Amino acid sequence: MRRLILVFVLLLAVPALALEPEEMLDDPVLEQRARDLSLEVRCVVCQNQSIDDSPAQIAADMRRAIRDRLVAGDSDAEVLDFLVDRYGDYVLLRPPLRPGTYLLWFGPGLVLLIGVFGVAWGLRRRALKPEPDPLTPEERAAVNRLLGRQTDGKDADA
């Protein structure tokens, strides 16, 4: 049981091992800027994970590139522009709103809207469709005889 708990704890700690100690800068201000930028950049391998949390090799390369650019004197915007030039708008966890990224911004809402209209259309069709009689004419006549009704729909007692 202890081994199972140990394995579970180690699996939870994997993202914490993403940033290697040798990647860290000596200047705490530059290091904090690098960490903040790393949280805004998507790992191109891990899909929806920032490079700060990703253990992938390309994420480590991207973290090093950010630190190299900051040490060279680039501003945060220049560092992000460098990464976008290299990997495209997809690399940003919050891509800019422009025609090339409309699908990223509005695609999920559009899919949801199409789904809602599809369900509403299906329910409306179902409501407008007449319910078929589950009994054949012979079965309907047998039920009427058992209930004491005449076949023209009038009660036998009337």
C-alpha positions as CSV (number, residue, x, y, z in Angstrom):
1,M,0.0,0.0,0.0
2,R,2.9,2.4,0.8
3,R,4.3,1.8,-2.7
4,L,1.0,2.7,-4.3
5,I,0.8,5.9,-2.4
6,L,4.4,6.7,-3.2
7,V,3.8,6.1,-6.9
8,F,0.7,8.3,-6.8
9,V,2.6,11.2,-5.1
10,L,5.4,10.9,-7.6
11,L,3.0,11.1,-10.5
12,L,1.5,14.2,-9.1
13,A,4.9,15.8,-8.8
14,V,5.8,15.3,-12.5
15,P,4.7,18.8,-13.6
16,A,6.7,20.3,-10.8
17,L,9.9,18.7,-12.3
18,A,9.3,20.5,-15.7
19,L,11.6,23.5,-14.9
20,E,15.1,22.3,-14.6
21,P,17.3,24.1,-12.0
22,E,20.0,24.8,-14.6
23,E,17.4,26.7,-16.7
24,M,16.8,29.3,-13.9
25,L,18.4,32.7,-14.2
26,D,20.5,34.2,-11.5
27,D,18.6,37.6,-11.6
28,P,15.3,37.1,-9.7
29,V,13.5,39.8,-11.6
30,L,14.4,38.3,-15.0
31,E,13.6,34.8,-13.7
32,Q,10.1,36.0,-12.6
33,R,9.5,37.6,-16.0
34,A,10.6,34.4,-17.7
35,R,8.2,32.4,-15.5
36,D,5.3,34.8,-16.2
37,L,6.0,34.5,-19.9
38,S,6.3,30.7,-19.7
39,L,2.8,30.6,-18.3
40,E,1.4,32.4,-21.3
41,V,3.0,30.0,-23.9
42,R,1.5,26.7,-24.9
43,C,3.6,23.6,-25.3
44,V,3.3,22.6,-28.9
45,V,3.6,18.9,-27.9
46,C,1.4,18.8,-24.8
47,Q,-1.4,20.8,-26.5
48,N,-3.2,22.7,-23.6
49,Q,-0.3,22.9,-21.1
50,S,2.0,25.9,-20.6
51,I,5.6,25.4,-21.2
52,D,6.3,26.1,-17.5
53,D,4.4,22.9,-16.6
54,S,5.5,20.7,-19.5
55,P,8.3,18.2,-19.2
56,A,8.6,17.9,-23.0
57,Q,12.0,18.6,-24.6
58,I,10.6,21.3,-26.9
59,A,9.0,23.1,-23.9
60,A,12.5,23.1,-22.3
61,D,13.9,24.6,-25.5
62,M,11.2,27.2,-25.5
63,R,11.9,28.1,-21.9
64,R,15.6,28.5,-22.7
65,A,14.8,30.7,-25.7
66,I,12.6,32.9,-23.5
67,R,15.5,33.3,-20.9
68,D,18.1,33.9,-23.7
69,R,15.9,36.6,-25.2
70,L,15.3,38.3,-21.8
71,V,19.1,38.2,-21.0
72,A,19.7,39.8,-24.4
73,G,17.4,42.7,-23.4
74,D,14.2,41.9,-25.2
75,S,10.9,43.2,-23.8
76,D,8.1,40.7,-22.9
77,A,6.3,41.6,-26.2
78,E,9.4,41.1,-28.2
79,V,9.9,37.6,-26.7
80,L,6.3,36.7,-27.4
81,D,6.6,38.0,-31.0
82,F,9.7,35.9,-31.4
83,L,7.8,32.8,-30.3
84,V,4.8,33.6,-32.5
85,D,7.1,34.1,-35.5
86,R,8.6,30.8,-34.9
87,Y,5.6,28.7,-33.9
88,G,2.5,30.7,-35.0
89,D,-0.4,32.2,-33.0
90,Y,-1.2,28.7,-31.7
91,V,1.7,28.9,-29.3
92,L,-0.1,31.5,-27.2
93,L,-2.5,30.3,-24.6
94,R,-4.5,33.5,-25.3
95,P,-4.1,34.1,-29.0
96,P,-4.9,37.6,-30.4
97,L,-8.3,38.3,-31.9
98,R,-7.7,38.6,-35.7
99,P,-9.2,36.9,-38.8
100,G,-6.7,34.1,-38.6
101,T,-7.7,33.2,-35.1
102,Y,-11.5,33.7,-35.3
103,L,-11.9,29.9,-35.4
104,L,-9.9,29.5,-32.1
105,W,-12.0,32.2,-30.4
106,F,-15.5,31.6,-31.8
107,G,-15.3,27.9,-32.9
108,P,-16.4,26.4,-29.5
109,G,-19.4,28.8,-29.2
110,L,-20.4,28.1,-32.8
111,V,-20.3,24.3,-32.2
112,L,-22.4,24.8,-29.1
113,L,-24.9,26.9,-30.9
114,I,-25.2,24.4,-33.8
115,G,-25.7,21.7,-31.2
116,V,-28.5,23.6,-29.4
117,F,-30.3,24.3,-32.7
118,G,-29.9,20.7,-33.7
119,V,-31.5,19.4,-30.5
120,A,-34.3,22.0,-30.7
121,W,-35.0,21.1,-34.3
122,G,-35.1,17.4,-33.4
123,L,-37.4,18.0,-30.5
124,R,-39.7,20.2,-32.6
125,R,-39.9,17.5,-35.3
126,R,-40.7,14.9,-32.7
127,A,-43.5,17.1,-31.2
128,L,-45.1,17.9,-34.6
129,K,-45.0,14.2,-35.8
130,P,-48.3,12.5,-35.0
131,E,-48.1,9.6,-32.6
132,P,-48.8,6.4,-34.6
133,D,-51.6,4.2,-33.3
134,P,-49.9,1.3,-31.6
135,L,-52.9,-1.0,-32.3
136,T,-54.0,-2.5,-35.6
137,P,-57.7,-2.0,-36.6
138,E,-58.4,-5.6,-35.6
139,E,-56.7,-5.1,-32.2
140,R,-58.7,-1.8,-31.7
141,A,-62.0,-3.6,-32.5
142,A,-61.1,-6.4,-29.9
143,V,-60.4,-3.7,-27.2
144,N,-63.6,-2.0,-28.0
145,R,-65.5,-5.3,-27.7
146,L,-63.9,-6.0,-24.4
147,L,-64.7,-2.6,-23.0
148,G,-68.3,-3.0,-24.2
149,R,-68.1,-0.3,-26.9
150,Q,-69.6,-0.5,-30.3
151,T,-67.3,-0.2,-33.3
152,D,-68.6,3.2,-34.2
153,G,-67.1,4.6,-31.0
154,K,-70.4,4.8,-28.9
155,D,-70.8,3.0,-25.6
156,A,-73.0,-0.1,-25.5
157,D,-74.7,1.3,-22.4
158,A,-75.9,4.5,-24.2
